[in-house]
Amino acid sequence: MPNDLEPVQNRYTVIAGKKCGNAVERNRLKRLTREALRGYHPHLRPGHDIALVVRGNRVELPTLEVAQETLLRIFRRANLFVADADVPLPGAMVTSAWKATGTDEGNP
């Protein structure tokens, strides 16, 4: 969904329900999804609230590469990539990081 934040930015949430497994498995699935999302974040059009609902279990989402393939397909279908973005392929090294927000930029 588009948002009206100033400065223009994306917000993300990752949700995994109890059907995904116990707390350890749900947290693992969410960590995998967030790590895959981190690589695509710089290539997404800003100004959206994005909610990712994890369905299935660790058998269906066993590795980071599978999570990247899934997010790539979702973001392409939703037309969320910047038009001329050089989108990394699944399995490629993630070289970007989340940018700090607020007044403490640059401070650890």
MARMAR-226579 format. One record per residue: residue in one letter; x, y, z of N, C-alpha, C, CB in turn. Coordinates in steps of 0.001 Angstrom, whole numbers, padded with zeros to 6 digits, always signed. Glycine has a CB too. Layout:
! residues N
AXYZXYZXYZXYZ ...
END
This chain:
! residues 108
M+000838-001174+000000+000000+000000+000000+000885+001239+000000-000954-000003+001210 P+000505+002257-000748+001255+003514-000703+001111+004165+000672+000768+004482-001811 N+002162+004881+001087+002084+005639+002329+002417+007105+002060+003039+005048+003394 D+002166+007949+003012+002387+009393+002850+003496+009897+003760+001100+010161+003135 L+004526+009108+003971+005598+009507+004875+006492+010561+004247+006425+008300+005278 E+007008+011436+005069+008004+012417+004649+009206+012243+005546+007449+013883+004713 P+010379+012001+005059+010735+011787+003662+010163+010456+003152+012266+011814+003491 V+010060+010367+001844+009468+009182+001214+010325+007962+001550+009348+009368-000337 Q+009688+006931+002083+010397+005715+002451+009436+004539+002517+011114+005893+003790 N+010009+003347+002531+009220+002129+002672+009245+001673+004125+009752+001013+001739 R+008165+001023+004537+008101+000363+005836+007746-001096+005584+007056+001055+006793 Y+008331-001988+006382+008144-003417+006186+007698-004085+007474+009428-004059+005676 T+006928-005147+007325+006635-006044+008430+006608-007464+007881+005283-005675+009126 V+007108-008394+008682+007106-009806+008306+006308-010547+009363+008567-010383+008177 I+005308-011299+008931+004386-011979+009824+004448-013477+009545+002938-011438+009652 A+004578-014264+010602+004538-015726+010479+003625-016251+011582+005987-016364+010579 G+002533-016872+011195+001559-017375+012162+001948-018728+012740+000203-017476+011517 K+001154-019199+013661+001440-020450+014356+001422-021668+013437+000450-020649+015465 K+000759-021567+012292+000740-022689+011360+002112-022939+010738-000284-022439+010267 C+003030-021969+010873+004385-022108+010335+005274-022960+011223+005014-020745+010151 G+004836-023227+012437+005630-024040+013346+005744-023386+014711+007014-024284+012767 N+006670-023913+015519+006846-023337+016851+007603-022007+016753+007603-024327+017778 A+007850-021375+017887+008447-020036+017894+009819-020010+017225+008566-019527+019322 V+010618-021035+017442+011947-021090+016842+011842-021122+015321+012722-022320+017352 E+010962-021952+014787+010797-022061+013339+010221-020777+012750+009892-023247+012994 R+009228-020166+013430+008648-018915+012934+009699-017812+012889+007464-018482+013815 N+010521-017711+013929+011558-016681+013947+012606-016922+012873+012221-016623+015312 R+012944-018181+012612+013890-018489+011545+013330-018067+010189+014224-019989+011541 L+012063-018366+009944+011429-017977+008683+011402-016459+008530+010002-018540+008605 K+011123-015755+009611+011089-014286+009551+012493-013720+009313+010494-013703+010858 R+013512-014311+009952+014886-013842+009724+015312-014060+008280+015861-014559+010667 L+014991-015226+007723+015310-015496+006316+014621-014489+005392+014892-016931+005938 T+013370-014219+005660+012605-013293+004826+013170-011884+004932+011123-013301+005228 R+013507-011451+006145+014078-010101+006314+015432-009975+005627+014223-009765+007805 E+016248-011024+005692+017546-010989+005030+017386-010926+003514+018377-012213+005422 A+016435-011668+002970+016172-011605+001526+015657-010219+001151+015149-012693+001103 L+014825-009647+001989+014271-008318+001756+015364-007252+001775+013204-007996+002804 R+016362-007425+002635+017447-006452+002758+018174-006250+001429+018438-006901+003830 G+018331-007317+000654+019007-007202-000638+018180-006485-001691+019368-008562-001140 Y+016866-006547-001578+015995-005906-002567+015580-004499-002169+014766-006744-002785 H+015751-004140-000905+015298-002834-000411+015777-001650-001261+015769-002647+001004 P+017062-001562-001636+017501-000393-002418+016912-000330-003824+018997-000391-002519 H+016351-001428-004311+015829-001494-005673+014313-001319-005748+016210-002807-006295 L+013669-001110-004601+012211-000962-004558+011820+000504-004612+011636-001615-003293 R+010699+000773-005280+010174+002138-005331+009808+002571-003913+008932+002234-006286 P+010247+003748-003479+009936+004203-002119+008496+004691-001997+010894+005317-001707 G+008020+004725-000746+006693+005250-000478+005628+004193-000310+006299+006156-001561 H+006022+003003+000160+005058+001913+000327+005178+001282+001711+005262+000847-000757 D+004062+000779+002204+004025-000077+003377+003872-001503+002855+002852+000324+004372 I+004811-002370+003187+004831-003718+002646+004723-004719+003790+006114-003964+001817 A+003679-005530+003765+003483-006586+004759+003700-007925+004077+002058-006509+005405 L+004638-008695+004585+004939-010008+004035+004435-011057+005014+006468-010176+003763 V+003502-011883+004568+002939-012927+005402+003562-014248+004968+001375-012966+005298 V+004315-014852+005864+004973-016124+005574+003951-017235+005746+006215-016353+006501 R+003803-018044+004730+002911-019200+004793+003754-020436+004521+001718-019077+003765 G+003435-021518+005156+004221-022726+004986+005171-022904+006151+004991-022689+003671 N+006179-023768+005949+007116-024057+007020+008526-024092+006467+006771-025384+007710 R+009472-024570+007282+010871-024545+006854+011158-025507+005709+011767-024872+008020 V+010273-026467+005462+010443-027359+004320+010191-026584+003025+009486-028581+004427 E+009239-025663+003060+008903-024879+001872+009796-023651+001702+007456-024445+001938 L+010451-023209+002775+011349-022054+002724+012653-022429+003435+010686-020785+003384 P+013435-023354+002823+014593-023900+003535+015839-023018+003527+014941-025210+002952 T+016008-022166+002496+017254-021412+002378+016980-019956+002010+018172-022056+001332 L+018024-019158+002132+017941-017752+001756+017656-017609+000266+019237-017022+002121 E+018234-018462-000550+018022-018388-002000+016549-018603-002360+018894-019429-002718 V+015886-019528-001698+014462-019763-001946+013652-018537-001523+013971-021027-001189 A+014005-017927-000393+013326-016710+000059+013529-015584-000953+013845-016281+001452 Q+014741-015455-001489+015011-014424-002495+014208-014657-003765+016498-014382-002826 E+014129-015903-004214+013341-016217-005410+011876-015849-005201+013467-017710-005764 T+011358-016163-004043+009958-015874-003742+009707-014372-003714+009559-016501-002405 L+010567-013617-003021+010383-012161-002960+010555-011518-004332+011371-011541-001967 L+011503-012002-005113+011698-011467-006459+010425-011619-007280+012871-012173-007160 R+009815-012796-007214+008565-013039-007944+007438-012132-007435+008150-014518-007815 I+007327-011981-006120+006279-011142-005532+006466-009684-005936+006281-011271-003998 F+007683-009165-005803+007931-007754-006112+007768-007459-007600+009330-007357-005660 R+008124-008401-008456+007912-008196-009900+006419-008157-010229+008605-009316-010715 R+005650-009067-009642+004203-009090-009900+003523-007828-009381+003566-010325-009254 A+004031-007288-008259+003448-006080-007673+004005-004815-008322+003705-006048-006168 N+004953-004965-009253+005569-003838-009957+006170-002843-008956+004528-003131-010860 L+006925-003344-008005+007517-002496-006974+008975-002134-007239+007414-003178-005650 F+009595-002735-008249+010984-002406-008539+011085-001079-009285+011637-003524-009357 V+012155-000330-009014+012449+000892-009752+012674+000489-011207+013705+001652-009156 A+012238+001332-012135+012227+000976-013560+013583+000510-014079+011768+002155-014372 D+014670+001198-013770+015973+000842-014333+016890+000182-013303+016648+002079-014897 A+016304-000464-012306+017087-001080-011231+017818-002323-011727+016178-001442-010048 D+019044-002486-011292+019825-003684-011571+019569-004655-010415+021372-003356-011735 V+018457-005362-010488+017987-006215-009402+018887-007437-009280+016521-006642-009634 P+019401-007708-008058+020245-008900-007889+019442-010178-008042+020928-008882-006524 L+020080-011177-008608+019437-012474-008780+019519-013265-007477+020093-013263-009940 P+018592-014199-007271+018649-015033-006069+019984-015759-005977+017497-016047-006060 G+020553-015765-004789+021844-016402-004571+023014-015453-004698+022017-017522-005526 A+022777-014243-005223+023851-013263-005360+024196-012681-003992+023445-012135-006345 M+025423-012209-003860+025880-011617-002607+025109-010327-002349+027409-011347-002643 V+024617-010166-001134+023911-008948-000741+024951-007959-000254+022830-009230+000363 T+025066-006816-000931+026091-005839-000562+025503-004582+000047+026915-005472-001768 S+024197-004506+000161+023581-003315+000729+023203-003580+002178+022340-002890-000089 A+022912-002495+002870+022469-002607+004255+021310-001655+004455+023625-002303+005254 W+020577-001851+005543+019516-000920+005875+020144+000417+006193+018660-001432+007057 K+019497+001482+005794+019975+002823+006135+019377+003229+007468+019609+003855+005028 A+020178+003915+008263+019692+004414+009544+018705+005550+009285+020873+004894+010447 T+017687+005662+010146+016715+006738+010021+016722+007545+011304+015295+006186+009719 G+016214+008736+011226+016122+009577+012411+017323+010489+012541+015987+008725+013651 T+017535+011026+013741+018591+011997+013961+019919+011368+014318+018190+012938+015033 D+019961+010066+014572+021184+009393+014981+021911+008747+013820+020876+008359+016015 E+021757+009276+012611+022405+008651+011465+023912+008672+011655+022014+009362+010153 G+024525+007558+011354+025964+007452+011463+026429+006989+012826+026585+008756+011147 N+025587+007017+013822+025974+006548+015150+025584+005094+015313+025324+007405+016249 P+026469+004290+015914+026138+002867+016095+025070+002653+017118+027354+002090+016488 
END
